[in-house]
């Protein structure tokens, strides 16, 4: 029976990793061991689970159905193990988290040490990627997302307020002047974040979207900040990325009176039925850790109190 659960773990790891090599890395085993497990699993089932090509693998229809059942079974096993060990009053096991790169770097990674000190039998596995993952399909316990959330079957817990500011290097402002209204950004070069549409990226209060020519764009917010510091253009950054550069004078906030309304960062997780105690406790820890964002307290002195819905 234990081997069969390991087969299921191998299957889920291959799917969430997008390949046998990535799945093996997630499990900490050799690629050949994962390939053998999947081959033996297919032989035992008498069904092909993957369509394999030289470039990628893809689940068959049978494979998709079996994978979904495997995810449910592994979640049930984790719940059963946790319930059986609850007498010790100690949280145990791994929490798999998907989180944006920059938020992890600036906010999450510095904070989680306190959680691990309190719960030494818990391990955290944090996948840093700005893409939107499928929590159930990819086997994550929770995801941290900064966005206005669409309707879904996931449960959302608000963690903190996220504000954006328009910033530029002092040298660029000395050369081109300081804009007094968003429309004046049309004479500035821009540095863009390519994971969102430019109309959303450059949006100011009142849904004003100036025409900014973005000379360079990045898929990472820290890279956007560094390009702005280098004087390559104005940029729109969340304050958790910008605050340190603003405090030390490497960037200046412009158009502060035209900032668009804040949004929120949420922890998303599947239904409460499949949520483990360690995940619930970790989410509560995040709420406490980020309820009063230190990045805004440092930047604005705690004077901004408006909260997003």
Buried (B, 14 or more C-beta within 10 A) or exposed (E): EEEEEBBBBBBBBBBBBEBBBBBBBBBEBEBEBBBEBBEEBBEEEEBEBBEEEEEEBEBBEBBBEBBEEBBEBBBEEBBEEBEEBEEEEEBBBEBBBBBBBBBBBBBBBEBBEEBEEEBEEBEBEBBBBBEEBEBBBBBBBBBBBBBEEEEEEBBBBBBBBBBBBBBBBBEBBEEBEEBEEBEBBEEBBBBBBBBBEBEEBBBBEEEBBBEBEBEBBBEBBBBBBBBBBEBBBBBBBBBBBBBBBBEEEBBBBBBEEBBBEBBBBBBBBBEEEBBBBBBBBBBEBBBEBBEEBBBBEBBBEEEBEEEBE
